[in-house]
Amino acid sequence: MGFRSFNFNLLILLFSSLLIIGCEKPDQNKKNNSIQINLSKSRKAKLSEFFERIDYLLLDYSHEKPIVFPYKMLFDEDRCFVESRETSSVFVFNWNAEVENIIQNLGMVPESSGLLMDFH
């Protein structure tokens, strides 16, 4: 019986030690990864202050189907998507700034009460 009580006492001591070590306060010297931003100290700046070179690419689209109030842009590896807020269309451009596709919202369909989309 003495051997079993010794094992039991050893297990209690081991678990108590692990509990004490696990509950130790974290190191106060570790860096805090949070960033504080104070918008009241913001200032106007030119992109040239941050970037060495800026290349502009003018998007080539038809005047018959214009982009009116570009709202959102998404850049992919080989395409750029631009949402026209006023026309509810999404223009798909390649990296040569040429239109590859226009996804248009043509309105509601009465029978199914869903949206009718047109892909060019």
MOPAC internal coordinates of N, CA, C and O (Angstrom, degrees):
PM7 1SCF
backbone

  N    0.0000 0     0.00 0     0.00 0    0    0    0
  C    1.4377 1     0.00 0     0.00 0    1    0    0
  C    1.5146 1   112.31 1     0.00 0    2    1    0
  O    1.2310 1   119.59 1   151.18 1    3    2    1
  N    1.3031 1   118.39 1   -28.82 1    3    2    1
  C    1.4534 1   122.20 1  -178.93 1    5    3    2
  C    1.5214 1   112.49 1   -64.61 1    6    5    3
  O    1.2310 1   121.30 1   146.03 1    7    6    5
  N    1.3373 1   115.11 1   -33.97 1    7    6    5
  C    1.4670 1   119.43 1  -179.59 1    9    7    6
  C    1.5259 1   111.33 1   -68.96 1   10    9    7
  O    1.2310 1   119.86 1   140.44 1   11   10    9
  N    1.3446 1   117.87 1   -39.56 1   11   10    9
  C    1.4719 1   121.99 1   178.69 1   13   11   10
  C    1.5186 1   111.14 1   -66.13 1   14   13   11
  O    1.2310 1   120.04 1   137.68 1   15   14   13
  N    1.3022 1   117.53 1   -42.32 1   15   14   13
  C    1.4674 1   119.59 1   179.62 1   17   15   14
  C    1.5248 1   110.18 1   -67.69 1   18   17   15
  O    1.2310 1   120.35 1   147.30 1   19   18   17
  N    1.3378 1   116.93 1   -32.70 1   19   18   17
  C    1.4588 1   120.45 1   176.48 1   21   19   18
  C    1.5346 1   110.25 1   -64.84 1   22   21   19
  O    1.2310 1   120.00 1   134.53 1   23   22   21
  N    1.3494 1   117.61 1   -45.47 1   23   22   21
  C    1.4709 1   121.43 1   177.15 1   25   23   22
  C    1.5232 1   111.44 1   -61.69 1   26   25   23
  O    1.2310 1   120.65 1   138.49 1   27   26   25
  N    1.3408 1   116.37 1   -41.51 1   27   26   25
  C    1.4576 1   120.47 1   179.89 1   29   27   26
  C    1.5285 1   110.76 1   -64.10 1   30   29   27
  O    1.2310 1   120.57 1   135.61 1   31   30   29
  N    1.3422 1   116.51 1   -44.39 1   31   30   29
  C    1.4669 1   120.61 1   178.48 1   33   31   30
  C    1.5279 1   111.21 1   -64.45 1   34   33   31
  O    1.2310 1   120.66 1   143.03 1   35   34   33
  N    1.3283 1   116.35 1   -36.97 1   35   34   33
  C    1.4561 1   120.82 1   178.49 1   37   35   34
  C    1.5376 1   110.86 1   -65.89 1   38   37   35
  O    1.2310 1   120.72 1   138.79 1   39   38   37
  N    1.3403 1   116.24 1   -41.21 1   39   38   37
  C    1.4720 1   120.36 1   177.40 1   41   39   38
  C    1.5312 1   111.50 1   -64.55 1   42   41   39
  O    1.2310 1   120.19 1   138.55 1   43   42   41
  N    1.3215 1   117.24 1   -41.45 1   43   42   41
  C    1.4668 1   120.68 1   178.07 1   45   43   42
  C    1.5220 1   110.03 1   -62.86 1   46   45   43
  O    1.2310 1   120.30 1   137.07 1   47   46   45
  N    1.3216 1   117.03 1   -42.93 1   47   46   45
  C    1.4663 1   121.63 1   178.98 1   49   47   46
  C    1.5313 1   110.71 1   -63.60 1   50   49   47
  O    1.2310 1   120.23 1   137.92 1   51   50   49
  N    1.3301 1   117.17 1   -42.08 1   51   50   49
  C    1.4590 1   121.88 1   179.94 1   53   51   50
  C    1.5310 1   111.07 1   -64.20 1   54   53   51
  O    1.2310 1   120.11 1   131.12 1   55   54   53
  N    1.3280 1   117.39 1   -48.88 1   55   54   53
  C    1.4636 1   120.64 1   179.41 1   57   55   54
  C    1.5218 1   112.10 1   -65.53 1   58   57   55
  O    1.2310 1   119.84 1   143.47 1   59   58   57
  N    1.3214 1   117.91 1   -36.53 1   59   58   57
  C    1.4717 1   121.19 1   177.15 1   61   59   58
  C    1.5245 1   110.43 1   -63.68 1   62   61   59
  O    1.2310 1   121.18 1   138.44 1   63   62   61
  N    1.3435 1   115.35 1   -41.56 1   63   62   61
  C    1.4673 1   119.65 1   179.37 1   65   63   62
  C    1.5304 1   110.68 1   -63.94 1   66   65   63
  O    1.2310 1   120.78 1   135.64 1   67   66   65
  N    1.3298 1   116.12 1   -44.36 1   67   66   65
  C    1.4651 1   120.00 1   178.32 1   69   67   66
  C    1.5296 1   111.54 1   -62.57 1   70   69   67
  O    1.2310 1   120.44 1   141.11 1   71   70   69
  N    1.3083 1   116.77 1   -38.89 1   71   70   69
  C    1.4593 1   121.16 1   179.10 1   73   71   70
  C    1.5251 1   110.91 1   -64.83 1   74   73   71
  O    1.2310 1   120.21 1   136.54 1   75   74   73
  N    1.3109 1   117.21 1   -43.46 1   75   74   73
  C    1.4700 1   121.49 1   179.57 1   77   75   74
  C    1.5289 1   110.53 1   -65.58 1   78   77   75
  O    1.2310 1   120.45 1   136.46 1   79   78   77
  N    1.3225 1   116.75 1   -43.54 1   79   78   77
  C    1.4668 1   120.79 1   179.69 1   81   79   78
  C    1.5296 1   110.63 1   -65.91 1   82   81   79
  O    1.2310 1   120.64 1   140.33 1   83   82   81
  N    1.3453 1   116.38 1   -39.67 1   83   82   81
  C    1.4607 1   120.70 1  -179.25 1   85   83   82
  C    1.5135 1   113.24 1   -68.82 1   86   85   83
  O    1.2310 1   120.05 1   153.37 1   87   86   85
  N    1.3100 1   117.50 1   -26.63 1   87   86   85
  C    1.4635 1   121.48 1  -178.43 1   89   87   86
  C    1.5209 1   112.92 1   -93.34 1   90   89   87
  O    1.2310 1   119.88 1  -170.59 1   91   90   89
  N    1.3011 1   117.84 1     9.41 1   91   90   89
  C    1.4571 1   121.84 1  -179.50 1   93   91   90
  C    1.5234 1   110.22 1   -64.71 1   94   93   91
  O    1.2310 1   120.58 1   -33.76 1   95   94   93
  N    1.3148 1   116.50 1   146.24 1   95   94   93
  C    1.4704 1   121.12 1   178.17 1   97   95   94
  C    1.5244 1   110.17 1   -63.49 1   98   97   95
  O    1.2310 1   120.24 1   -38.61 1   99   98   97
  N    1.3431 1   117.14 1   141.39 1   99   98   97
  C    1.4647 1   118.76 1   178.14 1  101   99   98
  C    1.5271 1   110.63 1   -67.08 1  102  101   99
  O    1.2310 1   121.39 1   -24.55 1  103  102  101
  N    1.3027 1   114.95 1   155.45 1  103  102  101
  C    1.4593 1   121.50 1  -178.39 1  105  103  102
  C    1.5315 1   109.79 1   -63.98 1  106  105  103
  O    1.2310 1   120.34 1   -55.73 1  107  106  105
  N    1.3142 1   116.95 1   124.27 1  107  106  105
  C    1.4637 1   121.79 1  -178.81 1  109  107  106
  C    1.5210 1   112.17 1   -75.71 1  110  109  107
  O    1.2310 1   120.06 1   165.36 1  111  110  109
  N    1.3161 1   117.50 1   -14.64 1  111  110  109
  C    1.4607 1   120.99 1  -178.36 1  113  111  110
  C    1.5343 1   113.01 1   -84.03 1  114  113  111
  O    1.2310 1   120.15 1   171.96 1  115  114  113
  N    1.3285 1   117.31 1    -8.04 1  115  114  113
  C    1.4592 1   119.69 1   179.24 1  117  115  114
  C    1.5197 1   109.48 1   -68.37 1  118  117  115
  O    1.2310 1   120.99 1   -34.03 1  119  118  117
  N    1.3500 1   115.70 1   145.97 1  119  118  117
  C    1.4616 1   120.12 1  -178.92 1  121  119  118
  C    1.5153 1   110.79 1   -73.02 1  122  121  119
  O    1.2310 1   121.29 1   -34.49 1  123  122  121
  N    1.3021 1   115.13 1   145.51 1  123  122  121
  C    1.4516 1   122.19 1   174.58 1  125  123  122
  C    1.5294 1   107.67 1   -87.11 1  126  125  123
  O    1.2310 1   119.39 1   -51.98 1  127  126  125
  N    1.3174 1   118.77 1   128.02 1  127  126  125
  C    1.4568 1   122.38 1  -176.38 1  129  127  126
  C    1.5215 1   113.42 1   -87.28 1  130  129  127
  O    1.2310 1   119.24 1  -173.72 1  131  130  129
  N    1.3158 1   119.05 1     6.28 1  131  130  129
  C    1.4607 1   120.23 1  -179.69 1  133  131  130
  C    1.5262 1   110.34 1   -84.53 1  134  133  131
  O    1.2310 1   121.57 1   -29.88 1  135  134  133
  N    1.3217 1   114.61 1   150.12 1  135  134  133
  C    1.4614 1   121.95 1   179.18 1  137  135  134
  C    1.5177 1   107.87 1  -119.68 1  138  137  135
  O    1.2310 1   120.68 1   -50.79 1  139  138  137
  N    1.3124 1   116.31 1   129.21 1  139  138  137
  C    1.4588 1   119.97 1   177.93 1  141  139  138
  C    1.5248 1   109.27 1  -100.09 1  142  141  139
  O    1.2310 1   121.16 1   -47.19 1  143  142  141
  N    1.3312 1   115.39 1   132.81 1  143  142  141
  C    1.4619 1   121.51 1  -179.71 1  145  143  142
  C    1.5228 1   108.05 1  -120.64 1  146  145  143
  O    1.2310 1   120.69 1   -55.23 1  147  146  145
  N    1.3135 1   116.29 1   124.77 1  147  146  145
  C    1.4530 1   121.61 1   177.99 1  149  147  146
  C    1.5230 1   107.92 1  -108.91 1  150  149  147
  O    1.2310 1   120.37 1   -77.08 1  151  150  149
  N    1.3353 1   116.91 1   102.92 1  151  150  149
  C    1.4564 1   121.12 1  -176.47 1  153  151  150
  C    1.5285 1   113.09 1   -68.06 1  154  153  151
  O    1.2310 1   119.98 1   159.91 1  155  154  153
  N    1.3167 1   117.65 1   -20.09 1  155  154  153
  C    1.4638 1   119.14 1   178.72 1  157  155  154
  C    1.5244 1   111.61 1   -71.63 1  158  157  155
  O    1.2310 1   120.14 1   162.78 1  159  158  157
  N    1.3367 1   117.33 1   -17.22 1  159  158  157
  C    1.4600 1   121.40 1   177.75 1  161  159  158
  C    1.5273 1   112.33 1   -99.22 1  162  161  159
  O    1.2310 1   120.34 1  -168.69 1  163  162  161
  N    1.3325 1   116.96 1    11.31 1  163  162  161
  C    1.4698 1   119.82 1  -179.59 1  165  163  162
  C    1.5246 1   110.12 1   -73.04 1  166  165  163
  O    1.2310 1   121.05 1   -19.11 1  167  166  165
  N    1.3375 1   115.59 1   160.89 1  167  166  165
  C    1.4525 1   120.59 1   179.21 1  169  167  166
  C    1.5199 1   109.23 1  -144.92 1  170  169  167
  O    1.2310 1   120.91 1   -19.97 1  171  170  169
  N    1.3070 1   115.86 1   160.03 1  171  170  169
  C    1.4538 1   120.42 1   175.63 1  173  171  170
  C    1.5220 1   108.37 1   -76.33 1  174  173  171
  O    1.2310 1   121.37 1   -34.39 1  175  174  173
  N    1.3289 1   114.98 1   145.61 1  175  174  173
  C    1.4583 1   119.37 1   179.84 1  177  175  174
  C    1.5190 1   108.86 1  -151.03 1  178  177  175
  O    1.2310 1   121.22 1   -19.09 1  179  178  177
  N    1.3034 1   115.26 1   160.91 1  179  178  177
  C    1.4550 1   121.47 1   176.48 1  181  179  178
  C    1.5206 1   108.40 1   -96.07 1  182  181  179
  O    1.2310 1   120.81 1   -32.24 1  183  182  181
  N    1.3304 1   116.06 1   147.76 1  183  182  181
  C    1.4586 1   119.47 1   178.39 1  185  183  182
  C    1.5239 1   111.66 1   -60.74 1  186  185  183
  O    1.2310 1   120.62 1   151.46 1  187  186  185
  N    1.3338 1   116.43 1   -28.54 1  187  186  185
  C    1.4647 1   119.99 1  -179.13 1  189  187  186
  C    1.5306 1   111.97 1   -65.13 1  190  189  187
  O    1.2310 1   119.79 1   162.97 1  191  190  189
  N    1.3299 1   118.01 1   -17.03 1  191  190  189
  C    1.4561 1   120.67 1   176.12 1  193  191  190
  C    1.5423 1   111.02 1   -72.71 1  194  193  191
  O    1.2310 1   120.42 1   158.12 1  195  194  193
  N    1.3216 1   116.81 1   -21.88 1  195  194  193
  C    1.4606 1   121.18 1  -175.50 1  197  195  194
  C    1.5238 1   113.66 1  -112.04 1  198  197  195
  O    1.2310 1   120.69 1   154.05 1  199  198  197
  N    1.3400 1   116.30 1   -25.95 1  199  198  197
  C    1.4607 1   120.40 1  -176.44 1  201  199  198
  C    1.5167 1   110.04 1  -120.76 1  202  201  199
  O    1.2310 1   121.25 1   -35.47 1  203  202  201
  N    1.3092 1   115.22 1   144.53 1  203  202  201
  C    1.4528 1   121.11 1  -179.68 1  205  203  202
  C    1.5292 1   111.14 1   -72.15 1  206  205  203
  O    1.2310 1   120.86 1   141.54 1  207  206  205
  N    1.3294 1   115.95 1   -38.46 1  207  206  205
  C    1.4553 1   119.96 1  -176.17 1  209  207  206
  C    1.5263 1   109.78 1  -148.76 1  210  209  207
  O    1.2310 1   120.70 1   -38.60 1  211  210  209
  N    1.3151 1   116.26 1   141.40 1  211  210  209
  C    1.4592 1   121.92 1   177.87 1  213  211  210
  C    1.5195 1   107.79 1  -126.17 1  214  213  211
  O    1.2310 1   120.89 1   -53.25 1  215  214  213
  N    1.3240 1   115.90 1   126.75 1  215  214  213
  C    1.4540 1   120.68 1   176.57 1  217  215  214
  C    1.5217 1   108.27 1  -108.93 1  218  217  215
  O    1.2310 1   120.72 1   -48.36 1  219  218  217
  N    1.3261 1   116.23 1   131.64 1  219  218  217
  C    1.4486 1   121.57 1   177.82 1  221  219  218
  C    1.5160 1   109.02 1  -104.03 1  222  221  219
  O    1.2310 1   121.00 1   -36.35 1  223  222  221
  N    1.3033 1   115.69 1   143.65 1  223  222  221
  C    1.4474 1   121.60 1   178.97 1  225  223  222
  C    1.5200 1   107.12 1  -129.52 1  226  225  223
  O    1.2310 1   120.16 1   -65.43 1  227  226  225
  N    1.3306 1   117.30 1   114.57 1  227  226  225
  C    1.4532 1   120.95 1  -179.55 1  229  227  226
  C    1.5192 1   109.93 1   -79.48 1  230  229  227
  O    1.2310 1   120.66 1   -52.64 1  231  230  229
  N    1.3263 1   116.34 1   127.36 1  231  230  229
  C    1.4545 1   121.14 1  -178.52 1  233  231  230
  C    1.5240 1   109.92 1   -75.27 1  234  233  231
  O    1.2310 1   120.93 1   -47.88 1  235  234  233
  N    1.3086 1   115.82 1   132.12 1  235  234  233
  C    1.4547 1   122.35 1  -176.56 1  237  235  234
  C    1.5298 1   108.96 1  -101.12 1  238  237  235
  O    1.2310 1   120.63 1   -74.65 1  239  238  237
  N    1.3312 1   116.40 1   105.35 1  239  238  237
  C    1.4625 1   120.40 1   178.26 1  241  239  238
  C    1.5176 1   109.77 1  -136.70 1  242  241  239
  O    1.2310 1   121.00 1   -18.29 1  243  242  241
  N    1.3142 1   115.69 1   161.71 1  243  242  241
  C    1.4632 1   122.97 1  -175.53 1  245  243  242
  C    1.5259 1   110.88 1   -73.87 1  246  245  243
  O    1.2310 1   120.93 1   -34.44 1  247  246  245
  N    1.3261 1   115.82 1   145.56 1  247  246  245
  C    1.4678 1   119.81 1   176.03 1  249  247  246
  C    1.5287 1   110.97 1   -75.14 1  250  249  247
  O    1.2310 1   120.57 1   163.89 1  251  250  249
  N    1.3256 1   116.52 1   -16.11 1  251  250  249
  C    1.4655 1   120.07 1   177.46 1  253  251  250
  C    1.5234 1   111.10 1   -73.35 1  254  253  251
  O    1.2310 1   120.59 1   150.10 1  255  254  253
  N    1.3299 1   116.48 1   -29.90 1  255  254  253
  C    1.4647 1   122.20 1   177.25 1  257  255  254
  C    1.5314 1   107.66 1  -128.93 1  258  257  255
  O    1.2310 1   120.77 1  -100.44 1  259  258  257
  N    1.3237 1   116.13 1    79.56 1  259  258  257
  C    1.4735 1   119.27 1  -174.69 1  261  259  258
  C    1.5277 1   113.07 1   -80.96 1  262  261  259
  O    1.2310 1   121.67 1   -17.88 1  263  262  261
  N    1.3073 1   114.42 1   162.12 1  263  262  261
  C    1.4655 1   121.47 1   169.44 1  265  263  262
  C    1.5284 1   105.92 1   -90.41 1  266  265  263
  O    1.2310 1   121.00 1   -64.69 1  267  266  265
  N    1.3333 1   115.69 1   115.31 1  267  266  265
  C    1.4620 1   120.88 1  -178.67 1  269  267  266
  C    1.5266 1   108.20 1  -111.30 1  270  269  267
  O    1.2310 1   120.61 1   -59.73 1  271  270  269
  N    1.3149 1   116.44 1   120.27 1  271  270  269
  C    1.4591 1   123.73 1  -176.71 1  273  271  270
  C    1.5387 1   110.77 1    53.28 1  274  273  271
  O    1.2310 1   119.82 1  -106.50 1  275  274  273
  N    1.3229 1   117.95 1    73.50 1  275  274  273
  C    1.4685 1   119.43 1   177.06 1  277  275  274
  C    1.5217 1   109.61 1   -55.41 1  278  277  275
  O    1.2310 1   121.18 1   -52.80 1  279  278  277
  N    1.3102 1   115.35 1   127.20 1  279  278  277
  C    1.4606 1   120.51 1  -171.17 1  281  279  278
  C    1.5278 1   112.51 1  -105.91 1  282  281  279
  O    1.2310 1   120.57 1   126.06 1  283  282  281
  N    1.3127 1   116.51 1   -53.94 1  283  282  281
  C    1.4651 1   120.51 1  -179.21 1  285  283  282
  C    1.5115 1   109.25 1  -128.88 1  286  285  283
  O    1.2310 1   120.95 1   -31.54 1  287  286  285
  N    1.3098 1   115.80 1   148.46 1  287  286  285
  C    1.4651 1   121.75 1   176.14 1  289  287  286
  C    1.5198 1   107.93 1  -131.37 1  290  289  287
  O    1.2310 1   121.49 1   -38.59 1  291  290  289
  N    1.3331 1   114.75 1   141.41 1  291  290  289
  C    1.4460 1   121.21 1   177.03 1  293  291  290
  C    1.5121 1   107.45 1  -132.95 1  294  293  291
  O    1.2310 1   120.40 1   -49.98 1  295  294  293
  N    1.3118 1   116.83 1   130.02 1  295  294  293
  C    1.4556 1   121.91 1  -178.26 1  297  295  294
  C    1.5226 1   108.96 1  -109.77 1  298  297  295
  O    1.2310 1   121.25 1   -52.34 1  299  298  297
  N    1.3095 1   115.22 1   127.66 1  299  298  297
  C    1.4549 1   123.46 1   178.37 1  301  299  298
  C    1.5216 1   107.36 1  -111.72 1  302  301  299
  O    1.2310 1   120.08 1     0.77 1  303  302  301
  N    1.3199 1   117.45 1  -179.23 1  303  302  301
  C    1.4613 1   120.53 1   179.33 1  305  303  302
  C    1.5272 1   112.43 1   -61.60 1  306  305  303
  O    1.2310 1   120.54 1   142.25 1  307  306  305
  N    1.3274 1   116.57 1   -37.75 1  307  306  305
  C    1.4626 1   118.95 1  -175.87 1  309  307  306
  C    1.5251 1   113.88 1  -127.58 1  310  309  307
  O    1.2310 1   119.91 1  -173.26 1  311  310  309
  N    1.3266 1   117.77 1     6.74 1  311  310  309
  C    1.4672 1   120.33 1  -178.57 1  313  311  310
  C    1.5231 1   111.25 1  -144.47 1  314  313  311
  O    1.2310 1   122.32 1   -17.83 1  315  314  313
  N    1.3249 1   113.16 1   162.17 1  315  314  313
  C    1.4622 1   121.69 1   173.64 1  317  315  314
  C    1.5244 1   106.75 1  -129.51 1  318  317  315
  O    1.2310 1   120.42 1   -49.80 1  319  318  317
  N    1.3251 1   116.80 1   130.20 1  319  318  317
  C    1.4544 1   122.17 1   179.57 1  321  319  318
  C    1.5223 1   108.10 1  -109.44 1  322  321  319
  O    1.2310 1   120.70 1   -49.11 1  323  322  321
  N    1.3394 1   116.27 1   130.89 1  323  322  321
  C    1.4622 1   120.92 1  -179.55 1  325  323  322
  C    1.5217 1   108.05 1  -127.44 1  326  325  323
  O    1.2310 1   120.56 1   -54.82 1  327  326  325
  N    1.3330 1   116.54 1   125.18 1  327  326  325
  C    1.4573 1   120.75 1   177.62 1  329  327  326
  C    1.5166 1   109.39 1   -93.22 1  330  329  327
  O    1.2310 1   120.99 1   -52.78 1  331  330  329
  N    1.3306 1   115.72 1   127.22 1  331  330  329
  C    1.4580 1   121.94 1   174.69 1  333  331  330
  C    1.5206 1   107.11 1   -90.98 1  334  333  331
  O    1.2310 1   120.53 1   -66.89 1  335  334  333
  N    1.3121 1   116.60 1   113.11 1  335  334  333
  C    1.4562 1   120.56 1  -173.86 1  337  335  334
  C    1.5254 1   112.31 1   -65.95 1  338  337  335
  O    1.2310 1   120.09 1   138.54 1  339  338  337
  N    1.3068 1   117.44 1   -41.46 1  339  338  337
  C    1.4627 1   121.21 1  -175.74 1  341  339  338
  C    1.5278 1   112.36 1   -71.47 1  342  341  339
  O    1.2310 1   119.95 1   141.59 1  343  342  341
  N    1.3246 1   117.70 1   -38.41 1  343  342  341
  C    1.4665 1   120.71 1  -176.44 1  345  343  342
  C    1.5277 1   112.86 1   -96.89 1  346  345  343
  O    1.2310 1   119.88 1   176.36 1  347  346  345
  N    1.3171 1   117.84 1    -3.64 1  347  346  345
  C    1.4728 1   123.23 1  -178.22 1  349  347  346
  C    1.5230 1   111.31 1    53.90 1  350  349  347
  O    1.2310 1   120.55 1  -139.47 1  351  350  349
  N    1.3022 1   116.56 1    40.53 1  351  350  349
  C    1.4630 1   122.26 1   178.73 1  353  351  350
  C    1.5182 1   109.38 1  -116.07 1  354  353  351
  O    1.2310 1   121.19 1   -25.33 1  355  354  353
  N    1.3170 1   115.33 1   154.67 1  355  354  353
  C    1.4633 1   121.47 1   175.21 1  357  355  354
  C    1.5222 1   107.38 1  -117.82 1  358  357  355
  O    1.2310 1   120.81 1   -58.29 1  359  358  357
  N    1.3200 1   116.06 1   121.71 1  359  358  357
  C    1.4585 1   122.40 1   179.72 1  361  359  358
  C    1.5233 1   108.18 1   -97.84 1  362  361  359
  O    1.2310 1   120.91 1   -47.72 1  363  362  361
  N    1.3208 1   115.87 1   132.28 1  363  362  361
  C    1.4552 1   122.05 1   179.60 1  365  363  362
  C    1.5285 1   107.32 1  -109.60 1  366  365  363
  O    1.2310 1   120.75 1   -61.39 1  367  366  365
  N    1.3404 1   116.17 1   118.61 1  367  366  365
  C    1.4634 1   122.13 1  -178.13 1  369  367  366
  C    1.5274 1   109.35 1  -113.48 1  370  369  367
  O    1.2310 1   120.87 1   -32.37 1  371  370  369
  N    1.3342 1   115.95 1   147.63 1  371  370  369
  C    1.4606 1   119.85 1   169.42 1  373  371  370
  C    1.5293 1   107.40 1   -88.14 1  374  373  371
  O    1.2310 1   120.02 1    -0.61 1  375  374  373
  N    1.3303 1   117.56 1   179.39 1  375  374  373
  C    1.4674 1   119.89 1  -176.58 1  377  375  374
  C    1.5289 1   113.07 1   -78.28 1  378  377  375
  O    1.2310 1   120.28 1  -177.65 1  379  378  377
  N    1.3361 1   117.07 1     2.35 1  379  378  377
  C    1.4641 1   120.76 1   169.98 1  381  379  378
  C    1.5174 1   110.71 1   -95.61 1  382  381  379
  O    1.2310 1   120.39 1  -170.68 1  383  382  381
  N    1.3283 1   116.86 1     9.32 1  383  382  381
  C    1.4592 1   125.52 1   179.02 1  385  383  382
  C    1.5187 1   112.89 1    67.37 1  386  385  383
  O    1.2310 1   120.00 1  -156.52 1  387  386  385
  N    1.3223 1   117.61 1    23.48 1  387  386  385
  C    1.4613 1   122.10 1   178.08 1  389  387  386
  C    1.5168 1   109.22 1   -99.50 1  390  389  387
  O    1.2310 1   120.85 1   -37.26 1  391  390  389
  N    1.3380 1   115.98 1   142.74 1  391  390  389
  C    1.4594 1   120.64 1   179.36 1  393  391  390
  C    1.5236 1   109.12 1   -70.85 1  394  393  391
  O    1.2310 1   120.88 1   -54.57 1  395  394  393
  N    1.3173 1   115.91 1   125.43 1  395  394  393
  C    1.4632 1   121.26 1   174.89 1  397  395  394
  C    1.5157 1   110.81 1   -96.11 1  398  397  395
  O    1.2310 1   120.77 1   146.33 1  399  398  397
  N    1.3312 1   116.13 1   -33.67 1  399  398  397
  C    1.4522 1   120.56 1  -175.17 1  401  399  398
  C    1.5215 1   109.51 1  -161.03 1  402  401  399
  O    1.2310 1   120.85 1   -27.77 1  403  402  401
  N    1.3281 1   115.99 1   152.23 1  403  402  401
  C    1.4647 1   121.62 1   173.14 1  405  403  402
  C    1.5203 1   106.65 1  -128.49 1  406  405  403
  O    1.2310 1   120.62 1   -56.45 1  407  406  405
  N    1.2963 1   116.42 1   123.55 1  407  406  405
  C    1.4610 1   121.91 1   177.19 1  409  407  406
  C    1.5191 1   106.28 1  -102.36 1  410  409  407
  O    1.2310 1   120.73 1   -65.38 1  411  410  409
  N    1.3407 1   116.21 1   114.62 1  411  410  409
  C    1.4559 1   120.83 1  -174.81 1  413  411  410
  C    1.5206 1   111.11 1  -111.97 1  414  413  411
  O    1.2310 1   121.16 1   -34.19 1  415  414  413
  N    1.3034 1   115.38 1   145.81 1  415  414  413
  C    1.4502 1   122.38 1   172.54 1  417  415  414
  C    1.5186 1   106.28 1   -93.29 1  418  417  415
  O    1.2310 1   120.21 1   -64.93 1  419  418  417
  N    1.3267 1   117.20 1   115.07 1  419  418  417
  C    1.4606 1   120.85 1  -178.67 1  421  419  418
  C    1.5206 1   112.31 1   -95.77 1  422  421  419
  O    1.2310 1   119.54 1  -175.38 1  423  422  421
  N    1.3045 1   118.49 1     4.62 1  423  422  421
  C    1.4603 1   121.40 1   177.03 1  425  423  422
  C    1.5095 1   112.08 1   107.47 1  426  425  423
  O    1.2310 1   121.44 1    10.21 1  427  426  425
  N    1.3219 1   114.86 1  -169.79 1  427  426  425
  C    1.4604 1   122.11 1  -177.70 1  429  427  426
  C    1.5244 1   110.48 1   -88.06 1  430  429  427
  O    1.2310 1   120.72 1   -35.39 1  431  430  429
  N    1.3193 1   116.23 1   144.61 1  431  430  429
  C    1.4586 1   122.63 1   175.24 1  433  431  430
  C    1.5213 1   107.13 1   -98.09 1  434  433  431
  O    1.2310 1   119.57 1   -58.55 1  435  434  433
  N    1.3541 1   118.42 1   121.45 1  435  434  433
  C    1.4683 1   120.04 1  -173.77 1  437  435  434
  C    1.5284 1   114.64 1   -60.57 1  438  437  435
  O    1.2310 1   119.70 1   140.22 1  439  438  437
  N    1.3333 1   118.18 1   -39.78 1  439  438  437
  C    1.4651 1   119.87 1  -174.97 1  441  439  438
  C    1.5193 1   111.85 1   -65.85 1  442  441  439
  O    1.2310 1   120.25 1   134.48 1  443  442  441
  N    1.3003 1   117.14 1   -45.52 1  443  442  441
  C    1.4655 1   119.67 1  -174.03 1  445  443  442
  C    1.5257 1   112.14 1  -101.60 1  446  445  443
  O    1.2310 1   120.47 1   173.32 1  447  446  445
  N    1.3095 1   116.70 1    -6.68 1  447  446  445
  C    1.4736 1   123.25 1  -176.14 1  449  447  446
  C    1.5275 1   111.44 1    50.16 1  450  449  447
  O    1.2310 1   121.04 1  -142.13 1  451  450  449
  N    1.3161 1   115.61 1    37.87 1  451  450  449
  C    1.4503 1   121.25 1   175.79 1  453  451  450
  C    1.5117 1   109.78 1  -115.92 1  454  453  451
  O    1.2310 1   120.22 1     1.75 1  455  454  453
  N    1.3146 1   117.18 1  -178.25 1  455  454  453
  C    1.4575 1   122.04 1   179.07 1  457  455  454
  C    1.5135 1   109.76 1   -89.32 1  458  457  455
  O    1.2310 1   120.90 1   -36.24 1  459  458  457
  N    1.3139 1   115.89 1   143.76 1  459  458  457
  C    1.4511 1   121.86 1   175.05 1  461  459  458
  C    1.5171 1   107.36 1  -106.47 1  462  461  459
  O    1.2310 1   120.70 1   -61.17 1  463  462  461
  N    1.3118 1   116.27 1   118.83 1  463  462  461
  C    1.4502 1   121.11 1  -178.18 1  465  463  462
  C    1.5267 1   108.93 1  -109.30 1  466  465  463
  O    1.2310 1   120.70 1   -34.43 1  467  466  465
  N    1.3150 1   116.26 1   145.57 1  467  466  465
  C    1.4585 1   122.15 1   179.48 1  469  467  466
  C    1.5183 1   107.93 1  -121.62 1  470  469  467
  O    1.2310 1   120.54 1   -54.15 1  471  470  469
  N    1.3303 1   116.58 1   125.85 1  471  470  469
  C    1.4553 1   122.90 1   178.46 1  473  471  470
  C    1.5103 1   108.01 1  -107.21 1  474  473  471
  O    1.2310 1   120.17 1   -54.47 1  475  474  473
  N    1.3243 1   117.28 1   125.53 1  475  474  473
  C    1.4782 1   121.63 1   178.31 1  477  475  474
  C    1.4894 1   110.69 1   -99.40 1  478  477  475
  O    1.2310 1   120.10 1   180.00 1  479  478  477

